[in-house]
């Protein structure tokens, strides 16, 4: 539904429009280069997302990563193989189940994700740099709350799918 200037958008319409704009902005080649380390690791958005998970969650089974990303194990194997060839992760047998594979971030992987975080945070801080401290704090709080809701829903769906 398109609104005239007199009719304010619903919350859902405003969020959909804002998230669509954010997605378009973050996937433009020049902005992707700003958000990802073009001078070093040159992580794709998928690489950084996956590497971040491995760094934060510690050694993870390949099957758990596939479930978290909601992809087939063969797709996860391809993703991990690319990170492994770049020296960002390593894999080893799970000592509790030799059939399972554990993925761990290497020191180079930890450095790459730290560099990525620093670059991205700098870009975002610049974007809201002219805002008041109060506005930046409130925006961060509300965005964090929104992400918590997204995570809760995503986790609930994953738990449901595992139980089927």
Beta strands, then each sheet from edge to edge (+ up, - down):
strand 1: 60-61
strand 2: 89-94
strand 3: 97-105
sheet 1: 1+ 3- 2+
end
